[in-house]
Amino acid sequence: MDALVAGDDVNRGKPDPEPLLRILNSLGLDVHEVVVVGDSRYDVEMALNAGVSTVFFLGKHEDPRVISIKGLLDVARYLGQFLV
C-alpha cells in the first residue's frame, strides 16, 4: 500500500472531501486521474464533493456524474488497459 489516510488523520470525515483529497495529495494524483469505487452514499458524496468520478454499487444515484453499475464494465475495461 502506497498511502493510508485514517479517520484520525483528518479534521472532517466523509462526506467531506478532505480524506480523499489528502490521499490524492500524498500520492501526487489529481482528481481527474482517479475513479472512486464506493458502496455507500458517503463514499459517493465525498468523491463528488472532491470532483472525482465515482462508481456506486448500491441502489440508484440520481446525480449524472455518478457512473451506474451498468457502466462498471466499461470502467473495468478502461482500467484493464493499464494492467501489465
C-alpha angles and dihedrals in degrees: 000000000000098000142006132194117186131186091264090058096063138056094217126033133202131349085033109087094230097100093049095043091049093053092046090050092050090052094044092240131142123225089248092058098062143057121210116218107203138177100194137054088245091060090050095045092048092050094045091047087055093047094247125142112248140206111203121197106187125068127325124311118201098206110103091215089070117088108225123226087263087066093052094091091055090050091049091051091048093050091044091067089067095053115099 
